[in-house]
Amino acid sequence: MAQAVEVSYESNITPQRFWQLARELLYTKLYYDVSNKKYFTKRFKYPPMESSGQTDIKDGLEGASSDDGEGEEEKEEVDGEVLPCSEEEINTLLVSYLTLVSNYCDQLTDSGKDPEFFENVSKYILAYKNYRLNQTFCIRKMLSLLAYTVGSNEQNMSLDPESFDPQLREKVIQSIETNEKFIRTIGWILYSNYKSSGPDFVDVLKRYRGIEAICAVLHNYDIVSRNAKEGDPFLENYSNYMELLYQICQAEEIGPQELDAVRSKFLKFLLSKLKPETDEQNPLNYLRFRLLLALNEQYMVRQYSHEHHQDGDDTRNKLFDCLMSSNSYFQNFMETLILNFNRETNQTIQILMLKMLYVIFTTSSTCQSIYLNDLKVIVDIIIRELCNLSLTKDFSLINTYLRVLYPMLLFSNLKGHEYKVDSMRDILTYLSTTEQTNENTQRLANRCLDLDIFKKEDTKSSVDQAVPFPSPISVPRISRTRSASVSTSLPASPLSHGPPPPLPRPRHWSSADSVQQSQQRSPIQIVTRESSSSSQVSVVSGLEEGNASMGSGSDLSLNSSMSGRTRRLAPPPPPRRRLMSSSDVSLSRAKAV
């Protein structure tokens, strides 16, 4: 058992009393005076609490100071700074602090779901000097505790509670609840540590297989949620782990071993819980959606990276396989994607959604699975964005839209339907001829213009003349009712018809009279991946068109009925810089808490 400072349990604890106990645990130390053969206590100064949300901490610590020494014969010694401690001591203090929080979190919060309480708990331990001095050890210790609690939960959940007597059944339930409290508390501390340390924290995770530990915790989320009768009661416990994994996936490439730790059961669990709602409507649901998008990007990079193509490597897009395993998964995911595709302003998430659309439109089994009404919505959004984006500041994002537009027009159910052809021709011609666009943008625009849909004579004006900046296209507001959606999918489509998402008013249009006016808009920051040697804003960067091939799980081959002419396929994304794999250093075995 891991040693911990024993703190007597108080049934009716107040927030002030809780923070007194926390201060006594971390900022007092018991010494033995050999000459006098007596024990004495040293109290150390604690860091000031300046946040207005930490009033209970300040009140509790001030109360502890005023009560210290009452009724005692000897005055306690006071030291200015807390003294450095050994790894054995910080191990004991950390486990004791986690135990203290787990014991009282339900009493001090609404069923342990008060974010302000856990934020204060995390800030308090992160401000502790000995935690900062031993940060790597503390992170390793919490990872080992996670491994222990997850293993304990898996063992408990595999048991048949009906075969136990009531007393033993109660102990099993109590053990699961205690483990869940530890998981929730550690999740808050780890995520707060990531926000304060950033890359240094991720380096520690990668060295000590922390990403695999986080994936194991998320698999535990799936296991404990199976017995939930309704809703998602454990989401609050695991939201920080999902956010942490999303931030890591979004920032850099994770290794094959770490990506393999994401289990298909967990991906299907996320897809089953996903709802077609926006970030404003349901932030935690949107967190699931963002995580799925980030994982798709990781699978794409792994699939197309030649560095990872070794004999025996599994390069399948595990998320895409899960998405196609159920009609309801695909339909629900696409409703969520299109709904947020029209509203999202964060360029990072826009890129992730475009990459998912790229996979769908360049895969033979899914390229015609999106219904015509939804495809028209996507076309309207792309036209709107191409009109809004700055040619000089947002060229990478413009290129991304063009790379998705090409396979959508070539392979999807839009083929044969001349929807907004003149509007698309206008913006594509403008992008291919204006001096402000770079060569890559012109090449991508011309590639789209080479499609048969644009070969017919323009009904508006001759394309040989100078093309002014096209007028913006208004995206209409569509009702959420199913009756508003008209199915035009092929009869053999395996997917049932879904409703179109509601569309808000389009974002503010820029002036279409001149490029100079468009450049006066407030700049939008270009998103790049720091871990990559090339920009990851675009789905494909710097590769010549043609000679594109998709790996297992993303085959571009279509039926022979569509092979009447040579197809020009969008190239795959470039490989990102190969990062060092996680070391083989094992997690230190967590002792029982």
N, C-alpha and C positions, 0 to 999 in steps of 0.2 A: 504493500500500500504506500502511496506517496505521502510523505509526511506533510502535515499541515498544522498550523497553530489552531488549537481547539478554542472555539468561541461558543459560549453557551447560547442556545437558541432562545429567542424572546418572541413570545406569541403575539404581542401587540406592539410591534416596533413602529416608531415614527421615522420620517425621513431624517430629522435631526439626529436621532439616536443612531441610525444606520451610518451616517457619515462620521459620527464619533468613533464607531467601531472600525471604520475604514482607516481613519487617521491613527488610531491606536495600533492597528496592525502594521501599517507601513512606516510610520514616523515615530515609533517608540522601540526601544531595544533594552532587553534585560541583561544586566551584567552581574557578576559575582565578585565581591571584594574579598580577596583571600585574607588580607590582614584583619579585617573586621568580621570575616565569615558571615557576610550579609549580602543579600541581593539588593540592587538598586536599579532604577530605571532612568534612562536618558530619553529625553524628548527632543525631536529635531523640528526645525522650521519646515513648514509645508509651503508649497508655491501658492501665491495669491490667486484667488478665483475672481476674475474680472467680468466674466460673462453674466449677463442679467438672468440667464436661465439656470444659473448655478447658485441661486439664493439659498437653497436648502443645504448645499455643501458648506457655504460660508457660515450659515447659522449653526450648523452642526459642529464645525470645527471651533468656532468661537465658544460654543457651549462647552465643548470638551476642554478647552483651555481654562475656562472659568471654574470648572469643577475639579480640575486637577489639583491634587495635594490636599483636598479637604479631609480633615480627620487623620492625616498622616503625621507621624512624629518627625520625619525627615523630609526636607525639601528636595525635590527631584532635580537632578542636574540637567542643564539645557545646553544643547550644542547648536551651532549655527546651521550647518549643512549635514544632511544625512550621510553617514559613513558608507563607503563602498562595501559591498558584501560579496561573498563567494557565490559560485554557481549553485552550490547546495542550499545556501540561504535564500537566494532569489527563487529557486525552485519551490521551497517551502512557502515563501511569501506569495508567489503567484498562484499556487494551488489554493492557498487559504483565501486569497482575495476572490478567486472565481467561485469558491464554495460559499463565501459570504454573500456574493451577489445572487447566486442561484437559490440560496435559502430564503431570501427576502424579496426577490423581484416580484413574485405574485402578490405579496402583501402591499408593496409600495406602488404597484402599477395596476392597470386594468387588465388582469389576466396576463401580465407580463408583456403587454403590447404598447407600452408607453415609450416612444422613441426618445423623448427628452431624457428620461431616466438612464437609458442605455448609452446615450451620447455622453452624459456626464460621467457615467461609470468608465467609459472608454478613455475620455480625456484625463480622468484622474489617474489612471494607471499609466498612461502614456507620459504624463508629466512627472512621474516618479523617477528620480535620478537613477536608481539602480536598474530600472527597466531600460532606460536609454543606454546605460553602460553595458548592459547584457542583452541588447535587443535581439541579436541573432539567436541566442540561447532561448529567450522567452518565446520567440516565434516557433522554434523547433519544439519546445515543450508543448505549446498549444496544438501544434500539428499532431504530436504523438497522443495528446489527450483526445483529439478528434478521432484518430484512428481507433483508440480504445472504446470510446463511446459509440461510434458507428458499429464496431464489431459486436459490442454488447447488445445494441438495439437489434441488429440482424439476428442474433441468437435468440433474443427474447421474442421477436416477431415470428420466428419459425416454430415456436412452441404452440401447442393446442391448449388454450386457457380452460377449455371445458373439462379437460382431464385433471385439473388441479383442484385441490380443496380451496375454499374461499380465502383462507389466510395466505396461502402460497400465491394465489392469483393476484391478491392485493399487492404482494411484494413485487411481482413481475411488473404490474402496472406502475407501481411507484418507481421502479428502476428505470422504466422507459421515460417517465415524466422528468426524473432527475437528469437523465442523459439529454433530453430535449432542452432543458434549461442551460446546461453547459454548452450545448451546441449554439444556442441563441446568443449567449454571453460572449463566447469566443468569436463568433461571427462579427459581432459589433466591434470588438477590439481589433480584429484583423483588418476589417475594412477601414476603420479609423486610422490604423497604422499605415495602411496603403495610401490613404489620402495625405498623410503627413510626410511620408518617406518616398513614395512613388517608386522610381526604378530600383532603388536600393532594396526595398521590400520585395519586389518581384524577383530580384536576383537571389535573395535568400530562399524564396519559394522554389525557384528552379533548381537551386543547389540541393535542396533537401526534399524534393519530390512533393512540394506543397500543392502544385496544381492537381496531381493525382489524388491527394488527400481531399481537396475541395470537391473533385468529381465524385469521390466516394461519399462525401457528405450529401451531395445532391442526389445520389442514388438512394441514400437513406431517406431523403425527402419523399421519394416515390414510394418506398416501402411503408413508411408510417402513415402515408395519406390514403392507403388502400382501404383502411378500415373506417375512414371518415364517412359518415352517413350522407352528409351534404356539405357543399361549399369547399373551402380550402383552408381549414383551421390552422395548418402549420406553415402557411406562406410567410408569415411574419418572421418565423424562426430562420428561414432559409433565404430571404430576399437579399441579405448582404452577401451571401456566397454567390448568388446568381449575378449580382452587380459586380462583384470582384472578378468573376470569371469573364464577364462581358468586357470589363475594362482591359483585362490582360489580352483577350483575343483581339480587341479592337486596336490595341497599341502595337502588337508585335506578333510574329509567327510563333506558334507553340509547336513543340516537337512531336514526332509521330507517337512516341510512347505516351505522352500527355494527352494527345487527341484520342488515342485508343481507350483512354480511361473514361471517356464519355460514353456511357452505355446506351444502346438502342432503346432499352426500356425507359430510361429517363427522357430521351427525346420524344418518344411516343406519349409519355406522361405530360410533357409540356404542351404538345400539340392537342392533347385531349382537354387540357384546361384553358386553352387559348380562346379568347372571346374577341369578336370584331368591335373593338372599342379603341378610342384614342387615348393618348397619354393623359389628357385633361380629365377624361371620364374615369380611367382606372390606371393609375401609374404602375401598380405592381403587375397588372396584366400586360402592360406595355413593356415592362422589364422582361417578361418571358419572350415577347416578340423580338425585342432587340437582341437577346441572347441567341435565339434561333438564327437570326440573320448573321450575327458575328460568327457562329459556328459554321454556317454555310460557307462563309468566306474562307475560313480555315481549311475546310475540306476542298474547296476549289484550288487554293494555293498548293495544298499537298498533292492534289491530283495532277496538276500540271507542272509541278516542279520536277525537273529531271534529276535533281539531287536525291529525291526520295524514291525514284523509280529503281528499285532493286528487286531481285528475284525474291518472291515470297511476300513482298509488301502488299498490304491491302490498301488500295488507293480509292476505294469506293467512297462516294459521297453518302455517308451513313444517314445524314439528315434527309437527303432527297429520297433515299430508299424508304425511310419511315413515312415521309410525306405521301409517297405513292402507294403505301400499303393499305390506305383507307380512303375511300371517296370523301368521307366527312372531314378527314384531316386536311386534304387538299382544298376542298371548298371553303372550309372555315379559315384556313391560312390565307387563301387568296382574297377573301372578303376583308380580312384584317389588313393585308398588304395594300390593297387598292384604296381602302378608306384612309390609311395613313400616308400613302403615296401622294395624295392630293393635298395633305395638310402639313406635312413635315417640312421644316425649314432648316434643320440641322443637316449640313452637307455630309457629315460622316454617315448618318443613317440613310440619307438619300442614296449614297453610293452603295450601301449594303443592300438596300431594296432593289436597286438596279442590277446588282450582281445576281440576286435571286431570280429576277425576271430574265436575265441573260441565260441562266441555266435552263429555265422553263422553255424559253423560245428556241433553244438550240438542242433540245432533246426530243427525239422523234415521238416518244410516248406521251409527251405533255404539250408539245407546241400547238396542238389544236384543242386543248382541253379547257382553254379559257373562252368564255362565251363572248359573242360579238359585242354585246352591249358593254361589257367590261373592257373589251379591247378599245372601243371607241372612247371610253373614259380615259384610258391610258394615253391614247393619241392626243386628246385634248390637253392633258397635263403636260405631255412632252412639248407640244407646240407652245403652250404658255411659258414653260420654263426656257425654251430656246429663245423666245422673245424677250424674256426678262433678264437673262444672264448677261454679264459683261463679257464682251469678246476678248478683252485683255486680261481681266482678273479671273474669270471663271472658265477659261478655255478647256481645262481638264474635265470639268463637269459637263461642259457642252459635248466634248468628245465621248463621254460615257453615254449620254443620251443617244448620240448618233450610233454608237455601237449596239445599243439595245434596239433602236428603231429598225435597223437593217434586218436582223433575223425575224423580228415581229412582222414586218411587211412581207417577208419572203415565205415564212412557214406557217403563220397563224391563220385563224379563220378570217382575218381581214383580207386575205387574198381573194380577189374577185369582187370586193366591195370598195368602191371608190369613195371612201369617207375622208373628207377634208383634204382631198388630193391637191387642190389648188393652194390651200394654205400651207401644206407641207412643202409643195414645190417652191413657193415663194421664199420661205425661210431657208430651205436647203440651197436654193440658188443664191440667195443673199450671202449665206455662209461660204459658199464656194467661190464667190467673186469679189467680195469686199477686201480691201487691202488690210483691214485690221485683223483678219483671221490668219492663223499660222498654217503652214503646209499640211500638217497632220489633220487639222480640222477640215481644210479644203478637200483633202483626199477622202475623208470619211463622208463628207457631204456629197461629193461626186459619186461615191460608191452607191449611196442610197438613190441618187438621181438616175443611176444606170438601171434600176429595176424597171420591169415592164410597166408597172402602174404609172410611172412618170413619162413613159414614151409617147403617150397619146398627146394630141395637140392641146395646148393650154387653152381653156375656154375664156380666160380672162385677158391675157396679153401675151405677146410674143416673148419668149424667154431669151431671145437674142438681144433684146434691149436691156439697158441698165435697169437693174431691179432695185427699187427703193426698199427701205426697211419695212417688212410686212406689218400690217395692222394686227394687233393682238386678237386672239380668239377667246371669246368668253366661254368659260366652262359653266354650263347650266347647273342649277341645283336640282338634283334628282331625288324623287321620293324613295323612302326606304322600303316601301311595300313591294311584295313579290310581284304583284301584277304589273309593276312598272318595268320589269325586266322581260325582254323577249328573247327566248332561247333560239339561237341559230346554229347551235353546235351540230356536228355530224350525228346521225342516229346511233352510230356505234360507239359514241363517246361513253366511257365508263363512269363519268361523273354526272351526278344529278344537277339540275339547274339551280343556281343560287341567285339571290337578289343582288342588285347593284347597290353599292354603298351610297349613303347620302353625301352630296358634295356641297361644301360651303362656297362662298364667293371666292373667286380667284384672288391671289395676292395682288398688291398694287401694281398696276402696269407702269412701265417706264415709258418715257416719250419715244415714239417710234419715228420721229422726224429726222433724227440724226444720231450718229454713234456718239458724238461728243456729249449729247444730253444723257445718253445711257451711262456714260462713264462718270457722270456727276453723282450717281447714286452712291450711297454709303457702301464701302467695300465689304465683300463677304470673304471671310478667311478661307483660304484653300486648305483642304484637309490632306495631310500626307501621313505616311507611316514612318515613324522615326527609325524603325528597325529595318527598313527596306532600302536597298540601294537605289531604287527607282520609286517614283510617286505611285501610290496605290489608289489615287483618286479615281482613275479610269479602270474599267474592267480589263481592258487590254491596252498596253502601251508600247509604242515603238516597234511593233512587229508588222511586217508586210502582210497585206491581205492575201487570202488564199493559203493553201497548204495547212489549213487549220484542221485539227483532229481532236476529238474528245475521247477521254479515257473511259474506263468501265463505269457504267452508271450514267453516262451522259453521251450516248451514241447519237451522232447527228444524222445517221442514215435514215432516209425516209422511204416510204413505199415506192415501188416501181412506177406507180401511177403519177408520181410527182417528179420523176427523173427525166422529163422530156428535154431539159436543157441543163447545161453545166451550172452548178450552184456555186456561189462564192460565199463561203462561210466566214463568219466573224472569227478572228483569231482568239486563242485562249489568253488568259492573263499571264503576265511575265512572272518568272520565279522571283521570290523575295530572298533577301539575304538569309543564308542558312545560319541559324543560331545554334549555339552549343546545346546539346541535349542535357537533360537533367542528369546529374551525377548519380552514381550507383550507391551513394551514401544512404543507408537505411534510416528510417525514422527511429529515433530512440524510443524504445518501448515504454509506453505510458503506464505507470503504475496506477493501481486502482485509486480513485479519489475518495 
